[in-house]
């Protein structure tokens, strides 16, 4: 089975990101490139990673009026990422515009994933910005809206995986950050779970960064995580 793990290359150092990605070929299912990387290096930096042949999760979290988001997705299509993120909080029309724009790439289109509630936020944080303080309820509301808007899947914390899988079906992609092996620190993630447990509950893909990239041997760390799926 292809690894469900996307390794987060959250760095502005292009050479370091390229070396990491190359070393992890065959040990993870793909890599995640986020805003920090993309704003520093743009399409050319992206292509340096993409030439290695790994699926790329482009985590840019687009959030604007529908026409602007549709145009942004269209601008990213030549890069051929496997996934592009948008914010579910942008609303149904914005999400539909993103999905329709991606569909123009045909069979090679990227999947659009809606970010629900950031895994760095807890109930207190949500209440402070005027949202429902129950993170799970807010995630479920936004994920349902995303599916109804034609979006392929959602980004959610491990705690919401089981509920979303049950409510939204087996074909709805669940990309799950906040994954920490038992031997790794939680860092700034407030809603975390082990890789094995998240997959058991119904995650499609797992996003894992620092437990791999911060290890003395990223390859050994990736293989140690992979072993958790087969134990």
C-alpha positions in Angstrom: 0.0 0.0 0.0 1.2 3.5 -0.8 2.1 5.4 2.3 -0.8 7.7 3.5 1.8 10.1 4.9 2.4 13.6 3.4 5.6 15.0 5.0 5.2 18.7 5.7 8.3 20.6 4.3 7.6 23.8 6.3 10.8 25.7 5.5 11.9 28.7 3.5 15.2 26.9 2.7 14.7 25.5 -0.8 17.9 23.5 -0.9 17.1 21.9 2.4 13.5 21.1 1.3 14.8 19.5 -1.9 17.3 17.4 0.0 14.6 16.3 2.4 12.1 15.4 -0.3 14.7 13.5 -2.3 15.8 11.5 0.8 12.2 10.6 1.6 11.3 9.2 -1.9 9.8 5.8 -1.3 9.4 6.4 2.4 6.4 8.7 2.4 3.4 9.0 0.0 4.1 12.7 -0.8 5.1 16.1 0.5 3.2 19.1 1.7 4.3 22.6 0.6 2.7 25.4 2.5 2.5 29.2 2.4 6.0 29.7 4.0 7.6 27.7 1.2 5.4 28.9 -1.7 5.6 32.6 -0.8 9.4 32.3 -0.6 10.0 30.4 -3.7 6.9 30.5 -5.9 6.3 28.3 -8.9 10.0 27.7 -9.6 10.7 26.5 -6.2 7.7 24.3 -6.4 8.9 22.8 -9.6 12.2 21.8 -8.0 10.4 19.7 -5.6 7.9 18.4 -8.2 10.6 17.2 -10.5 11.3 14.4 -8.0 8.0 12.8 -9.0 6.3 12.8 -5.6 2.6 13.8 -5.2 2.4 17.3 -3.7 -0.2 18.7 -1.3 -0.1 22.5 -2.0 -1.5 23.9 1.3 -2.1 27.6 0.4 -5.5 27.9 2.2 -7.1 30.2 -0.4 -9.8 32.5 1.0 -11.3 35.4 -1.0 -14.3 36.2 -3.1 -15.3 33.4 -5.4 -14.0 34.9 -8.7 -10.6 35.5 -7.1 -10.3 32.0 -5.7 -11.4 30.5 -9.0 -8.7 32.5 -10.7 -6.1 31.5 -8.1 -6.9 27.8 -8.6 -6.6 28.2 -12.4 -3.2 29.8 -11.9 -2.0 26.8 -9.9 -3.3 24.1 -12.4 -0.1 24.1 -14.5 1.8 23.0 -11.5 -0.3 19.8 -11.3 -0.5 19.5 -7.5 -2.4 16.5 -6.1 -4.3 18.7 -3.6 -5.0 22.4 -3.1 -6.5 23.8 0.1 -9.1 26.5 0.4 -10.8 27.8 3.6 -14.3 26.4 4.1 -15.1 29.6 6.0 -15.1 31.4 2.6 -18.6 30.0 2.0 -20.4 27.7 -0.5 -20.1 30.0 -3.5 -16.4 30.3 -3.1 -15.9 26.6 -2.6 -18.0 25.8 -5.6 -16.0 28.3 -7.7 -12.8 26.5 -6.6 -14.1 23.1 -7.4 -15.4 24.2 -10.8 -12.0 25.8 -11.7 -10.1 22.7 -10.7 -12.4 20.5 -12.9 -11.2 22.3 -16.0 -8.0 20.3 -15.7 -9.9 17.1 -16.5 -8.6 13.8 -15.3 -5.4 15.4 -14.0 -7.2 17.9 -11.8 -6.1 18.5 -8.3 -8.5 17.6 -5.5 -9.8 20.6 -3.6 -9.7 20.3 0.2 -11.5 22.6 2.5 -9.8 23.6 5.7 -12.3 23.5 8.5 -10.8 24.5 11.9 -7.1 24.9 12.2 -5.6 22.2 14.5 -3.8 25.0 16.5 -7.2 26.2 17.7 -9.2 24.9 20.6 -12.6 25.9 22.0 -11.3 29.0 23.8 -9.6 30.2 20.6 -12.8 29.7 18.6 -15.0 31.6 21.1 -12.5 34.5 21.1 -13.1 35.0 17.4 -16.9 34.7 17.7 -17.3 31.2 16.5 -19.0 28.2 18.1 -16.7 27.1 20.9 -17.3 23.5 20.1 -14.6 22.7 17.6 -16.1 19.3 16.6 -19.5 20.9 15.8 -17.9 23.7 13.7 -15.7 21.2 11.8 -18.8 19.0 11.0 -20.8 22.0 9.8 -18.0 23.3 7.5 -17.2 19.8 6.2 -20.8 19.2 5.3 -21.0 22.5 3.5 -17.8 21.7 1.6 -19.1 18.4 0.4 -22.4 20.0 -0.6 -20.4 22.6 -2.6 -18.6 20.0 -4.7 -15.3 20.0 -2.8 -13.4 16.7 -2.7 -12.5 16.5 0.9 -11.6 18.4 4.1 -8.7 19.0 6.3 -9.6 18.2 9.9 -8.0 17.2 13.2 -7.8 13.6 14.2 -10.6 14.1 16.8 -13.2 14.7 14.0 -12.2 11.9 11.7 -14.6 9.2 12.9 -17.6 11.5 12.8 -16.8 13.0 9.4 -16.2 9.6 7.9 -19.5 8.3 9.1 -21.4 11.4 8.0 -19.8 12.1 4.7 -19.0 8.7 3.3 -16.0 6.7 2.2 -15.2 8.7 -0.9 -14.8 12.1 0.9 -11.0 12.7 1.4 -9.9 13.4 4.9 -6.5 15.0 5.1 -5.4 14.9 8.7 -2.7 17.0 10.4 -2.1 17.0 14.1 -0.5 13.6 13.8 2.1 12.7 16.4 3.7 9.3 16.9 3.8 8.3 20.6 7.5 9.1 20.7 7.1 12.7 19.4 6.2 16.0 21.0 2.8 17.6 20.3 4.5 21.0 19.7 1.9 23.7 18.9 -0.8 21.2 17.9 -3.7 21.1 20.4 -5.7 18.2 18.9 -3.4 15.3 18.2 -3.5 11.5 17.6 -1.1 8.7 16.7 -0.9 7.7 13.0 -2.3 4.2 13.6 -5.3 5.5 15.5 -6.1 8.2 12.9 -6.0 5.7 10.1 -8.2 3.2 12.0 -10.8 5.9 12.5 -11.0 6.7 8.8 -8.3 9.2 7.8 -7.4 9.1 4.1 -4.0 10.9 4.4 -1.9 12.0 7.3 0.2 15.2 7.4 3.4 14.8 9.5 6.1 17.4 9.7 8.5 17.9 12.6 8.5 14.3 13.9 10.1 13.5 10.5 11.9 16.7 9.4 13.2 17.4 12.9 14.6 14.0 13.4 18.3 13.2 13.3 17.4 10.8 10.5 14.2 11.8 8.7 14.3 8.5 6.7 14.5 6.4 9.9 11.7 8.5 11.4 9.5 8.0 8.4 10.1 4.2 8.4 9.4 4.1 12.1 6.0 5.7 11.5 5.4 3.3 8.6 6.0 0.4 10.9 3.2 1.6 13.1 0.7 0.8 10.3 1.9 -2.8 10.0 2.3 -3.8 13.6 
